[in-house]
Structures are given as structure tokens and as C-alpha cells.
Amino acid sequence: MAKTLIIVESPTKAKTIGAYLGPEYAVKASLGHVRDLPKSQLGIDTETFEPHYVTSGRPQALKDLRAAASSAESILLATDPDREGEAIAWHISQVLHIPDPKRLEFHEVTKSAIQEALNHPQPLNAHLIEAQQARRVLDRLVGYTLSPLLWRKVQRGISAGRVQSVALRLVCEREREIRSFQPEEFWTLDVLLQRIESDETFSARLVQIDGAKPEIHALEQAQALVERLQRSAFAVSSIKKNVIRRRPAPPFTTSTLQQAASNRLGMSTKRTMSTAQELYEGVALGDEGQQGLITYMRTDSVNLAESAVQEARGYLKRHFDGKYVPDKPQRYVTKTRGAQEAHEAIRPTSVHRTPDTVRRHLSDDQFRLYELIWQRFVASQMTPAEYARTTVEVDATEGQQRHATLRASATQLTFPGYLAVYGVNAEEQAADHNAGAEERSNSKLPDLREREALNLVECIPEQHFTEPPPRYNEASLVRRLEEEGIGRPSTYAQILSTIQERGYTERQGRALVPTPLGFATNDFLVDHFDSIVDTHFTAQMEEQLDDVASGERSWKELLREFYSPFSLRVADKQNVPHVRVEKPPAVEIGEQCPQCGRPLVERKSRFGTFVGCSGYPECRYIKKPERPTAPGEQTDVTCPQCGKGKLVKRTATRGRNQGNTFYGCSTYPRCRYTTASLDSVQDREVPHEEPKGAAQPEQSPETPAKKTRPKRSTRRATALATAPTMPDKVAEKRQSLRPRTGARAS
């Protein structure tokens, strides 16, 4: 019997930790929160702000925890090391009635980290619990108070949120800025120059004309300048050479990981965080067993443990030349506004587990994200990359008078430094520059001398237009939220998922574009609750929650100061006019309705895009979407489940395993067998199926006959026939309870 029970959130984390510990420990998972506010009501006393919690919808998990706790000598809570994890631990202690709960805090799921935490159990942090409770109550007060008003005034089924509505406001304001943008014309003027003593050419740009910066807004102005330059003489006036050192970026925080995964891997924030969670909680690595591969993935900090820094430096000294390792370790300072939770940055738990050594054990998403994290961490401890930059200025003279200045520059990588971990070296980059010299401007400049005369080859005027600011994508919106101090690392993925799932924004490529519903919802909130969706107000609220976490402020006082004016504002807005949501026009798809013959059109609803009859509501036909079938490569392996089809190699097109390969039966959907690998299938015996009509062996006396459950109608008739007669008094009582009207009475 286990003496000590350790409780974590997820089964994967429990499996990883359990593999490190002996039989005297039992590790169980709570499957997330065991208590929360009720879904069907506010669940908060608005006078005292005391929350009324109910147990979560996982009764079996809670039952298992109670059973394990009743037989354990001691209980340790090992939930995630942040406010949310602290609150989960507190809820578990309340449900299980743990008198003096102890907490294990670790930032990586490794054997050494678990042993260190076991040696130093800690009490729960009451301030962190209060801060999370204040955030939960605050979000509930805003959501459950504003959402019913939005249902009545905008559209049923939508919602408001303290942070999600601010994110929506940013997207809507950017879109309106783009739509109102008026492009302005401007021109640039490049000049192709040639050395007199050789055929070498280079391009220079006009940067000054008659002592001022050139302002060229029309073709006529550009042509006039071209004519002046064609009459000019050119000579080198100055040459400047300098070295540019580019330092490596710090290791990942939650927001920078989400941004990099979005920009470089095309992964959504939600997908990034779920994949990072898998890497943190543990992955089976063959003979190594279950291992946590990265540190905790919800963090604002760029700090690194000294042991991790020394491990990285040791790895670099063994695998790279000494000039790639700085004399002193690289240190980074957290600059994020409102940063909290003194964690480490996101890094691999062991730098010696290179991406290539673990690749065969990981899914595609896991490998790509792990490689991104590993490279960023190793690079952060390497020397800067060095570039040689040459800048040449050329004077244009007409007669003896200098009237124009042109500038040419070229930058070349001379020492890759930290870029080497990404596979970049100076020789390859120089070859790339020279190979693309026709497309690239000045990958390399000739070896010019001051006052050297040059020949004019060509003047190249080029028209441009000013461009509007780009639309937000998930990466740039996360960056803006972080800059403004809105939300926390653990909330970004949920915020972005919510504004898309609710139909407030839609994705066009990677860009987030507001829908008519998003505009209408945002306009209503801005018109009537401007302070609630104000970036400055929301950032201030985050700072006040941080004060609660540090014990500098009472959480109930914070809620009281917010809720009193907020509730008065909501009461005052009950009779404001209804907001009209513009419906996007229906688009014909070139097909006819099979029921009435009218054109089919594509429409948008809050549930997504669908195709229906243009004659709605007279004709309510809706075309069912065809379920795409991923093309596959058939193998010679017979399906071990049905024995009829062959296994086909396919790629998952949606869901959690999107992009991963698997093998499925060719007779799908009749047979739904799937497997991730053929290794376990090759040796399995295919079930033998007797042909129809074949003689069946006789039942042996020792084998009991299979019981066949009679049909429901037969069971009921038998029960009625064999039921004992009820006493008269009971019969009279039942008769009196029957209805006296309708079909039953007759």
C-alpha cells in the first residue's frame, strides 16, 4: 500500500512522475479543476463577493482521488507552478479535507526536479490563491452581467469578456484604420553606376537633392530629376566600414514562443500551447521511458537556472569551436510589462537530448516545436553573429556644383556566431548572395576608393504607394497584448480561440478580420462600456491583481471598487436601442436546389459557412458538406480487425493529430480500425471468418449456451404476466394518483 499520495492535474504528468518514484508513492490525476463556479448561475454573492463553488463534472475522478486519499498516510499536491496551479491545489485540499496541505513546486518534470521538490515541500501560497480567485470572480462578474445584455441588444448566444473584448476592440480598430486609409504616391530614384577601370557595377539611391531630402510625389518630378542626373558627373565622396554585432535573442517566454510558432511554423496559439503541454508533461522515449522534455511553458521570465546555463556551455564546447562560446554566460533581463511568476524561461530539460535524437519518438508538431525551443535556448548562450557593413556615398555634380548625394550599402555575414546552431554559415550565405545578385541589390560592393570617378549606366525611377498598417495575426496580436500588459501568458491562447470560435473574427490566410457580428458587438461595448474595453483600464486591473498576488492588496476590496460602478452602469443601459448586425450577402455557387430548382447560395451564420437554398424560408434545403477523405497509400498489410481491407497510409487533416500520419482500413467507414505504426500489426493474426452458411460445431455439454436477452416487449409482457397481484389498498392509492383528463383518464 502506498504511503504517500501525489496529486497532479493530468494523467500524462502522473505517468511521467510515477515512473521516477518507487512503490511507496502513488501518483493520481485530478483531470484539471475539481471545483469551479456553477455554469447555470452567477455563483457569487455580490455583497460579500464570496464564490459558491460546485464540484466539476468528473465524479469518477473525484471518487478515485477520495479513495486513494483515504488509504494514504500523507498527501502532496504537485499541480503546475503558477496561480492556476496553486488554486487547483487549494480546491483539491478543500474537497479532500486535507488539514495542512503541502505543495511540491517544480518547473520541469524530471527525476532530479521531483526529488528536489520532495525534499522541500511547501505550504500553499494564500496570496496566489486569492489572486486567482479574484481573477475568476472578476471575469465571471463581467461575463455573466454583460452577456445577457448583449443577447438582448445584439444577438443571442454571444458573450463579453474582460480581456477578450479588449482583444476584439484592437482587431476592429485596426480594420477600420485599414479601411479608411488613403494611399499616397511617392517615388524612389536608384542609379546604376560603373567603375571606369572595370566592368563592376553597383546601385546607389538618391538621398539628397539640393541640400534636402528628396520629396518625389509624381512621375513628372521623377523625370525631371532623371534628366538632371543624366547631365551629372559622379565620384565617390566617402567610404565607411563598420562591424555590426547581432546578439542572440533570449530564450522563449510563453508569448514569444507563441509568436515564433505562428510565424515560423504556422501553428495557432492554442495548438502551440497544447503541444508544449505534451512536451512538458512527458513523452515516451523508448528505453529512457517517460520523460518531460521542456520546462513549464507558462512564464513571463527569461531567467535561466545556473545548472542549465553550465550544461549548455559544456555542450557548446564539445560540439562547436571555442570562438562560438562567450567568455561569460549570457544573462537576460525580463522586460515584459507586469511580468510575474518567477519561473525560468522555456528551455529543454536536457540540452543533450537534441531534436534529432528524439525525433522518432515525437509527432510532427512535437518535433517542430521542440526543435524551435532547443535551438533558441542553445543559441541564447552563444556569441553574437558579426556582419561587415560598407556604406559608400557618391556625389553628383553639374559643372563644378555638387547638387545631389547618392548612397550605396552592402552587408555581409563574416562570422555566424549563434546562427551556426540554425545551420547558417558565412560561406553559404555569401554563395547565396552571389547567386542571387541579379535579384538582390548590392550583396557586395566593389573595392572602391575615395574620389574615384564613376560612369552612369542607368537611372531607375520607381513608383510606390504608402501602405496601411497590417492586419493583426495571432502572433502580432499576442505581442500587442503583452506590450499593453493585458492578460497573462496562460490566457493568450484562450483569448484568441474565443474571439474566433464566437464568430467575432475570421481568418483570411493568417490575418484576423472582424466579422459584422464582431463589429456590432465591439461598437455596442465601446459606446456603452468604454472603460471596460479600454486597454489602459484593463492593464491597470492586471497590475492590481498582481498586487493581490504579492499580498499588497485585498482581493475583496479590488472587486468592490470595480463592481459598484459597473453594476450601476449595466442597470442604466437596459433600455438602450438594439444594435443591427449586418448580414453578409449570400453568394450563388452555380448549383440548383434539388428540391425547388432555385439557385443555391453560400451564407454565413454564427456556426460557420453553409450552402442553402436562396428561396429560404419557403424552401429550407441545406446542402450537407462533403467530408473530405485524405488520399492514402495502400500497403500489403491486411486489416487485423475485419480481415477484409488493406491498411492505407493517410495523413490526419483535422483534430489534435492534424498533420500526423496513421494507417486505417481501406473499407472505412465500415471498418474504423486505425494504428499509428505497422510494427504492432505485422505479427498479429488476422481473425478468421467462417463463410456464410457453413456448418457450426455442436455445443459441447461443458460449454454453457450463450444467453440471449429477450426483446423489451417480450420482457415487459412476461413481467406483467408473472407479477404478483398488488394489495387492494395500494391499487386504490395508485389509481387515485392517475390523471382524470385526457387519454389516460379515458
Buried (B, 14 or more C-beta within 10 A) or exposed (E): EBEBBBBBBBBBBBBBBBBBBEEEBBBBBBBBBBBBBEEEEBBBEBEEBEBEBEEBEBEEBBEBBEEBBEEBEEBBBBBBBBBBBBBBBBBBBEBBEBEEBBBBBBBBBBBEBBEEBBEEBEEBBEBBBBBBBBBBBBBBBBBBBBBBBBEEBBBEEBBBBBBBBBBBBBBBBBBEEBEEEEEEEBBBBBBBBBBEEEEEBBBBBBBBBEEEEBEBEEEEBBEEBBEBBEEBBBBBBEBEEEEEEEBBBBBBBBBBBBBBBBBEBEBBBBBBBBBBBBBBBBBBBEEEEBBBBBBBBBBBBBBBBEEBBEBBBEBBEEEBEEEBBBEEBBEBEBEBEBBBBEBBBBBBBBBEBBBEEBEEBBBBBBBBBBBBBBBBBBBBBBBBBBBBEBBBBBBBEEEEEBBBBBBBBBBBBBBBBBBBBEEBBBEEBBEEBEEEEEEBBBBBBBEBEEEBEBEBEEBEBEEEEEEBEEBBBBBBBBBBBBEBBBBBBBBBBBBBBBBBEBBBBBEEEBBBBBBBBBBBBBBBBBEBBEEBBBBEBBBEBBEBBBBBBEEEBEBBEBBBEBBEEBEEBBEEBEEEEEBEBEEEEBEEEEEEBEEEEBBBBBBBEBEEEBBBBBBBEEBEBEBEEEEEEBEBEEBEBBBBBBBBBBBBBBBBEEEEBEBBBBBBBBBBEEBEBBBEEEEEBEEEEBEEEEEEEEEEEEEEEEEEEEEEEEEEEEEEEEEEEEEEEEEEEEEEEEEEEEEEEEEEEE
